[in-house]
């Protein structure tokens, strides 16, 4: 008896387009039956694109299901490397380039952020002393790259808090903060210990934004960022000064400004804002 793989390789119709549609249907059924995947359908999707998509999903799911935990060092073929402490600054650059090229050859990449906050020695030490020992279920697949984020291993809380504050400021000036904004926590705690839901705060933000047609000529400066951790949770803040013009419907503008402070909580590795002190904002 022929297995399902034989069926997906054998033409099912003399009409190429119909054959492709039937093959896609078999692939969808196979995904659902063998891997527990949900049915994928799209009447508007090109059959060839859908076919490629379904085959990629099938290959990924099968690799994932059959993969075993292995050290990154083993997946790289147990390469020889020099200890970080045995290299001078010039040698570090050369060895880092070699190890980065090797990772790329094995469809792996390490992300160290957008800036230059980490020097080559830090990056080389992390890859060879920490990442090499990290166990993963990564299964090599053509055209797919596994990314490792340095800050998932070494969280930069100060940077994360500052980034969250900047996202809030950007959302405020664009008047785009709402219930879907990931910057906002699910619950807000006021000084009198009253608790508001994210939906309630989002509604108040909407009321404020609706009162103005735009916020323009904005300027701000984050002056201080601080945090305290307790295990995997923590409290933090970002404070500074801000000023902007709020434009009314009649075209006139009101200058708003002053100090601000955004209080944040760390849950599941994510900083979110749970209390807002900001010029132009007030709770109910």
C-alpha positions in Angstrom: 0.0 0.0 0.0 1.4 3.4 -0.9 1.9 5.9 1.8 0.8 9.6 1.8 4.1 10.8 0.6 3.7 8.8 -2.6 0.2 10.3 -3.1 1.5 13.9 -2.8 4.2 13.1 -5.4 1.9 11.5 -8.0 -0.2 13.6 -10.3 -3.9 13.5 -9.3 -5.3 15.0 -12.5 -4.4 15.7 -16.1 -5.2 19.4 -15.4 -2.1 20.9 -13.8 -4.1 23.6 -11.9 -6.7 21.1 -10.6 -3.9 18.7 -9.7 -2.2 21.4 -7.6 -5.5 22.2 -5.8 -6.0 18.5 -5.0 -2.5 18.2 -3.8 -3.0 21.2 -1.5 -6.1 19.6 -0.1 -4.1 16.4 0.6 -1.4 18.4 2.3 -3.9 20.2 4.5 -5.5 16.9 5.5 -2.1 15.4 6.2 -1.1 18.3 8.4 -4.3 18.0 10.3 -4.3 14.2 10.7 -0.6 13.6 11.4 0.5 16.7 13.2 -2.6 18.0 14.7 -2.4 21.2 12.7 -5.4 23.3 12.0 -6.9 23.3 8.5 -5.5 26.1 6.3 -7.7 27.4 3.5 -7.7 30.6 1.4 -9.8 30.9 -1.7 -7.9 33.9 -2.8 -4.4 32.5 -2.4 -2.5 31.4 -5.5 -2.4 27.6 -5.6 1.4 27.5 -6.2 2.1 29.9 -3.3 -0.2 27.9 -1.1 1.5 24.6 -2.2 4.9 26.0 -1.3 3.6 27.3 2.0 2.0 24.0 3.0 5.1 22.0 2.1 7.2 24.4 4.2 4.8 24.0 7.1 4.9 20.2 6.8 8.7 20.2 6.7 9.0 22.5 9.7 6.5 20.5 11.8 8.1 17.2 10.9 11.6 18.5 11.8 10.3 20.0 15.0 8.5 16.8 16.0 11.6 14.7 15.4 14.2 17.1 16.7 16.1 16.3 19.9 17.7 18.7 22.3 21.4 19.4 21.3 24.1 21.8 22.3 24.7 24.6 19.8 28.4 23.5 19.9 27.4 20.0 18.7 25.2 21.4 15.9 28.1 23.4 14.7 30.2 20.2 14.4 32.2 20.8 17.6 34.6 23.4 16.0 37.9 24.2 17.5 38.1 27.6 19.0 40.5 29.7 21.2 39.6 30.8 24.7 38.6 34.5 25.0 41.3 35.2 27.6 44.0 33.8 25.3 43.3 36.4 22.5 44.4 40.0 22.2 42.1 42.7 20.8 43.2 42.1 17.1 42.8 38.3 17.4 39.4 38.7 19.0 38.2 40.5 15.9 39.5 37.7 13.6 38.1 34.8 15.7 34.8 36.5 16.1 34.5 36.9 12.3 35.3 33.2 11.9 32.8 32.0 14.4 30.1 34.3 13.0 30.7 32.9 9.5 30.4 29.4 10.9 27.1 30.2 12.6 25.8 31.6 9.3 26.9 28.5 7.4 24.7 26.5 9.9 21.8 28.9 9.5 22.3 30.5 12.9 22.6 34.2 13.9 23.2 36.0 17.1 21.5 39.4 17.6 23.3 41.9 19.8 21.0 44.9 19.4 20.9 47.8 17.1 23.7 49.8 18.7 27.4 49.3 19.6 26.9 48.7 23.3 28.6 45.3 23.2 32.2 45.1 22.2 33.8 42.2 20.2 35.2 40.5 23.3 31.8 40.4 25.0 30.3 39.0 21.8 33.0 36.4 21.4 32.9 35.3 25.0 29.1 34.9 24.9 29.1 32.8 21.7 32.0 30.5 22.8 31.4 30.2 26.5 27.6 30.5 26.8 25.9 29.9 23.5 28.0 26.9 22.7 26.7 25.2 25.9 23.1 26.2 25.2 20.8 23.3 24.4 18.2 23.8 21.6 15.8 21.8 19.6 16.8 23.8 16.5 16.5 21.6 13.4 18.4 22.9 10.3 16.1 23.7 7.3 17.0 25.2 4.0 16.1 28.9 3.8 15.4 29.2 7.5 17.7 30.8 10.1 17.6 30.3 13.9 18.1 33.6 15.7 19.5 33.9 19.3 19.1 37.2 21.1 21.9 38.1 23.5 19.5 40.1 25.7 17.3 37.0 26.2 20.3 35.5 28.0 21.4 38.8 29.6 18.4 41.2 29.8 19.2 44.9 29.5 16.5 46.2 31.8 17.6 49.8 31.6 17.4 49.7 27.8 14.1 47.9 27.8 12.5 50.5 30.2 13.8 53.4 28.1 12.6 51.7 24.9 9.1 51.2 26.5 9.0 54.9 27.5 9.9 56.0 24.0 7.2 53.7 22.6 4.7 55.3 24.9 5.8 58.8 23.9 5.6 58.0 20.2 2.1 56.5 20.7 1.0 59.6 22.6 2.2 62.1 20.0 0.6 60.0 17.2 -2.5 59.6 19.3 -2.4 55.9 18.7 -2.3 54.4 22.2 -5.3 52.0 22.7 -6.3 48.7 24.2 -4.0 46.9 21.8 -0.9 48.8 22.8 1.6 46.4 24.2 3.3 49.2 26.2 0.3 49.3 28.6 -0.1 46.7 31.4 -3.4 44.8 31.8 -4.1 46.6 35.1 -3.3 50.1 36.3 -2.7 50.9 39.9 -3.4 54.4 41.1 -1.8 56.1 44.2 -5.0 55.5 46.2 -4.7 51.8 45.3 -7.7 51.9 43.0 -7.2 49.5 40.1 -8.3 50.2 36.5 -8.3 47.8 33.6 -6.4 48.4 30.5 -9.7 49.0 28.6 -10.7 51.7 31.1 -7.3 53.5 30.6 -7.5 53.1 26.9 -11.0 54.7 26.9 -9.6 57.7 28.8 -6.7 58.0 26.3 -9.3 58.0 23.5 -11.3 60.8 25.2 -8.1 62.9 25.5 -7.1 62.3 21.9 -10.6 63.0 20.6 -10.3 66.5 22.2 -7.5 67.5 19.9 -6.8 67.1 16.2 -3.1 66.6 16.6 -0.1 66.9 18.9 2.8 68.7 17.2 6.2 70.3 17.9 6.9 67.7 20.5 10.2 67.6 22.5 11.1 65.3 25.3 14.1 64.1 27.3 14.3 61.0 29.4 16.4 62.0 32.5 16.3 58.9 34.7 15.6 55.2 34.4 15.6 52.9 37.5 14.4 49.5 38.5 14.5 46.9 41.2 14.2 43.2 40.6 12.9 40.4 42.8 13.4 37.0 41.1 11.8 37.2 37.7 9.6 40.2 38.5 10.4 43.8 39.2 9.3 47.4 39.3 10.8 50.2 37.3 10.3 53.8 36.0 11.3 56.2 33.4 11.1 59.9 34.1 11.9 63.1 32.3 10.4 66.3 30.8 8.1 66.8 27.8 6.4 69.6 25.9 4.2 69.7 22.9 1.4 71.7 21.2 -2.1 70.2 21.3 -4.1 71.5 18.3 -7.8 72.2 18.8 -10.5 71.7 16.2 -10.6 75.5 15.5 -6.9 75.4 14.6 -5.7 77.0 17.8 -3.1 75.2 19.8 -2.4 74.8 23.5 1.2 74.4 24.8 1.4 71.5 27.2 4.5 70.5 29.1 6.2 69.5 32.3 7.7 66.5 34.1 6.5 63.0 33.4 7.0 59.6 35.1 6.0 56.2 33.8 5.8 53.4 36.3 6.5 49.9 35.0 6.3 46.3 36.1 8.3 43.3 34.8 6.3 40.2 34.1 7.4 37.2 32.0 10.4 39.1 30.8 8.4 42.2 29.6 8.2 45.7 31.0 4.8 47.3 30.8 3.4 50.6 32.1 1.0 50.3 35.0 0.8 54.0 36.1 1.1 57.2 34.1 2.0 60.7 35.3 2.1 62.8 32.1 1.3 66.4 31.1 -2.1 66.3 29.4 -3.2 62.9 30.8 -5.5 62.3 33.7 -7.5 59.4 35.0 -11.2 59.5 35.4 
